[in-house]
């Protein structure tokens, strides 16, 4: 899972990239250096992700004049964030990003069908609580209940009560005396307060089932994109991370005025399997995104850490190099060039 850079310590295992094997690999941190407050910049990418690094932080880049098609076989060069910021007016810069994130799955006793139901419940369900905080009822609803949910409930032998509201929309109440009811309530209090981040270490099959269930409940298509909608910060990031695990990079943005039912801002998570962010540009498990903005964020407490393969690591999906030491930079460049 994710962890703050400031909380990393010797021995922690992080996801890195090996340019010689062109594969992601997990490696332990072998040294952490506290560098203190440094002038820092926030680098915003076209794929809606970003990272914050010191102004002298070296990053991998491919550069080209705007509107010129880039060569997928081009190797990366290395330059500091400050230098790249000064040159953005004349060129477009691309940085490597994870096409998929490697991870270890956690064995689950739940079936694919149950994860499908969980996804739908997260999208369309709700929990009614008593004054003492106990659960009075667990529900899910939608026009897709008859076609997509009832067959699963019947297949699993789950007990429920079927109703329709005043508008004719079906909804069900899960019987309280069964394990799946308490399992569902553990992930959601309401449409904002959710606890879904632990789901990103489920198997690929369970993740896909969860996403399918959520999209049926709270998704739509927009041009070439599959779009998920949610008011929960936790769920939005969970969905992005799940798609990364599937090798389908997702875009996440916050829509303040969505002109739909309700007035609350919502997250949109968009996936297009044929987008440029889902293509490989010469390195396995890596794609690319170009830099849209580089903005100063003032002084930020900065840290360096070392890994056995030359200090590479993935931050918010972007592949970075974590040292402004010249020897480390030379090692990085020699690996990229296969020297």
NORQUIWO-V852647 format. One record per residue. N is the residue number from 1. PHI is phi in whole degrees, 0 to 359 (NA if undefined). Layout:
n:N phi:PHI
n:N phi:PHI
//
This chain:
n:1 phi:NA
n:2 phi:274
n:3 phi:209
n:4 phi:292
n:5 phi:302
n:6 phi:294
n:7 phi:264
n:8 phi:288
n:9 phi:217
n:10 phi:307
n:11 phi:96
n:12 phi:297
n:13 phi:262
n:14 phi:236
n:15 phi:276
n:16 phi:234
n:17 phi:228
n:18 phi:255
n:19 phi:288
n:20 phi:283
n:21 phi:269
n:22 phi:56
n:23 phi:219
n:24 phi:287
n:25 phi:206
n:26 phi:269
n:27 phi:222
n:28 phi:279
n:29 phi:286
n:30 phi:250
n:31 phi:192
n:32 phi:241
n:33 phi:240
n:34 phi:275
n:35 phi:263
n:36 phi:79
n:37 phi:288
n:38 phi:227
n:39 phi:299
n:40 phi:229
n:41 phi:230
n:42 phi:260
n:43 phi:258
n:44 phi:262
n:45 phi:252
n:46 phi:298
n:47 phi:275
n:48 phi:73
n:49 phi:254
n:50 phi:204
n:51 phi:210
n:52 phi:243
n:53 phi:217
n:54 phi:290
n:55 phi:296
n:56 phi:264
n:57 phi:291
n:58 phi:281
n:59 phi:230
n:60 phi:282
n:61 phi:217
n:62 phi:241
n:63 phi:242
n:64 phi:196
n:65 phi:296
n:66 phi:305
n:67 phi:72
n:68 phi:257
n:69 phi:295
n:70 phi:271
n:71 phi:274
n:72 phi:300
n:73 phi:275
n:74 phi:295
n:75 phi:278
n:76 phi:277
n:77 phi:254
n:78 phi:231
n:79 phi:208
n:80 phi:280
n:81 phi:300
n:82 phi:297
n:83 phi:294
n:84 phi:297
n:85 phi:300
n:86 phi:289
n:87 phi:254
n:88 phi:293
n:89 phi:290
n:90 phi:255
n:91 phi:216
n:92 phi:255
n:93 phi:246
n:94 phi:249
n:95 phi:238
n:96 phi:285
n:97 phi:229
n:98 phi:293
n:99 phi:286
n:100 phi:214
n:101 phi:253
n:102 phi:288
n:103 phi:199
n:104 phi:260
n:105 phi:281
n:106 phi:257
n:107 phi:303
n:108 phi:237
n:109 phi:268
n:110 phi:267
n:111 phi:271
n:112 phi:300
n:113 phi:300
n:114 phi:293
n:115 phi:290
n:116 phi:296
n:117 phi:297
n:118 phi:298
n:119 phi:300
n:120 phi:293
n:121 phi:298
n:122 phi:298
n:123 phi:282
n:124 phi:236
n:125 phi:265
n:126 phi:206
n:127 phi:240
n:128 phi:257
n:129 phi:246
n:130 phi:280
n:131 phi:298
n:132 phi:277
n:133 phi:93
n:134 phi:290
n:135 phi:276
n:136 phi:264
n:137 phi:187
n:138 phi:235
n:139 phi:229
n:140 phi:212
n:141 phi:214
n:142 phi:138
n:143 phi:293
n:144 phi:271
n:145 phi:303
n:146 phi:296
n:147 phi:273
n:148 phi:246
n:149 phi:263
n:150 phi:303
n:151 phi:301
n:152 phi:290
n:153 phi:301
n:154 phi:292
n:155 phi:295
n:156 phi:271
n:157 phi:71
n:158 phi:278
n:159 phi:275
n:160 phi:202
n:161 phi:240
n:162 phi:258
n:163 phi:217
n:164 phi:227
n:165 phi:277
n:166 phi:296
n:167 phi:266
n:168 phi:84
n:169 phi:275
n:170 phi:293
n:171 phi:212
n:172 phi:234
n:173 phi:245
n:174 phi:287
n:175 phi:299
n:176 phi:283
n:177 phi:271
n:178 phi:208
n:179 phi:300
n:180 phi:295
n:181 phi:295
n:182 phi:290
n:183 phi:297
n:184 phi:297
n:185 phi:294
n:186 phi:290
n:187 phi:254
n:188 phi:209
n:189 phi:259
n:190 phi:203
n:191 phi:290
n:192 phi:252
n:193 phi:272
n:194 phi:226
n:195 phi:226
n:196 phi:249
n:197 phi:297
n:198 phi:291
n:199 phi:287
n:200 phi:289
n:201 phi:258
n:202 phi:286
n:203 phi:295
n:204 phi:303
n:205 phi:295
n:206 phi:292
n:207 phi:298
n:208 phi:297
n:209 phi:295
n:210 phi:299
n:211 phi:296
n:212 phi:298
n:213 phi:295
n:214 phi:293
n:215 phi:294
n:216 phi:299
n:217 phi:279
n:218 phi:215
n:219 phi:222
n:220 phi:202
n:221 phi:254
n:222 phi:225
n:223 phi:56
n:224 phi:267
n:225 phi:258
n:226 phi:270
n:227 phi:240
n:228 phi:254
n:229 phi:236
n:230 phi:199
n:231 phi:266
n:232 phi:264
n:233 phi:299
n:234 phi:299
n:235 phi:292
n:236 phi:302
n:237 phi:291
n:238 phi:299
n:239 phi:295
n:240 phi:301
n:241 phi:295
n:242 phi:298
n:243 phi:295
n:244 phi:299
n:245 phi:296
n:246 phi:277
n:247 phi:78
n:248 phi:231
n:249 phi:307
n:250 phi:246
n:251 phi:261
n:252 phi:234
n:253 phi:216
n:254 phi:260
n:255 phi:258
n:256 phi:286
n:257 phi:240
n:258 phi:260
n:259 phi:61
n:260 phi:256
n:261 phi:295
n:262 phi:85
n:263 phi:243
n:264 phi:279
n:265 phi:300
n:266 phi:223
n:267 phi:273
n:268 phi:248
n:269 phi:245
n:270 phi:242
n:271 phi:228
n:272 phi:230
n:273 phi:296
n:274 phi:258
n:275 phi:286
n:276 phi:296
n:277 phi:286
n:278 phi:256
n:279 phi:254
n:280 phi:266
n:281 phi:238
n:282 phi:105
n:283 phi:228
n:284 phi:301
n:285 phi:68
n:286 phi:240
n:287 phi:243
n:288 phi:217
n:289 phi:218
n:290 phi:269
n:291 phi:284
n:292 phi:266
n:293 phi:218
n:294 phi:227
n:295 phi:235
n:296 phi:288
n:297 phi:240
n:298 phi:77
n:299 phi:277
n:300 phi:228
n:301 phi:294
n:302 phi:244
n:303 phi:222
n:304 phi:243
n:305 phi:221
n:306 phi:252
n:307 phi:231
n:308 phi:297
n:309 phi:262
n:310 phi:109
n:311 phi:72
n:312 phi:273
n:313 phi:201
n:314 phi:256
n:315 phi:245
n:316 phi:52
n:317 phi:90
n:318 phi:270
n:319 phi:274
n:320 phi:238
n:321 phi:244
n:322 phi:253
n:323 phi:209
n:324 phi:263
n:325 phi:285
n:326 phi:297
n:327 phi:297
n:328 phi:293
n:329 phi:297
n:330 phi:296
n:331 phi:297
n:332 phi:298
n:333 phi:294
n:334 phi:292
n:335 phi:294
n:336 phi:300
n:337 phi:275
n:338 phi:61
n:339 phi:279
//
